């Protein structure tokens, strides 16, 4: 799928397309340059999933756990500050990925060998005019 948006008011419609395309896949990997809007997109996804917690980037904690209206957990990872994949294993990444809960992972290229066999890859780019393009791969 390829989708574009220029205004924040358009993000929710893109998120609905992502959720529909991903189906039962709960491991979502977000690639894109710094400042492209990965966290903003994840905030919108969490809203759509019914998260009632405050959603913010887990840059310093590496993982944030959010709770939905139905009591389900959503895990949000930011792997940017990881020095190596062993640090991801130290926080129990493999257990999170096997939990069956949504795992939304920013900077997944830093843990590429730890990706599960099945995942939903979202690549976000921004053009000079501010248009953001979302391209996806369902693996």
PyMOL commands that set and color helices and strands:
alter all, ss='L'
color gray80, all
select helices_A, chain A and resi 8-22+38-48+85-90+93-97+108-114
alter helices_A, ss='H'
color red, helices_A
select strands_A, chain A and resi 2-5+27-31+63-67+73-78+102-106+120-126+132-138
alter strands_A, ss='S'
color yellow, strands_A
deselect
rebuild
show_as cartoon
